[in-house]
């Protein structure tokens, strides 16, 4: 599984990197897209690259210590605790094999 983390603006890059490290510690492939582009363009590019999950980090997510998750199909899973997301992905990986 691959995850792309999209901070809404540069000021959320540090928080995005913390999430990235946590995902990697849990055996997931992830990367932070810290390019200076609009969120819409980042989402479009990740969708074209067929990235299964997008994590969007903005002010609300940092304040609540949650992540906003979208799937490649454009499905918005809403705000999740990072542990909820890890549990979901790990069960998908187990059921896939």
Protein Blocks (a to p, Z undefined) as FASTA:
>chain_A
ZZddddfblklmmmmmmmmmmmmmnopacdddfbdcdfklmmmmmmmnopabacdddfkl
mmnopacdddfkopaebjadfklmmmmmmmmmmmmZZ
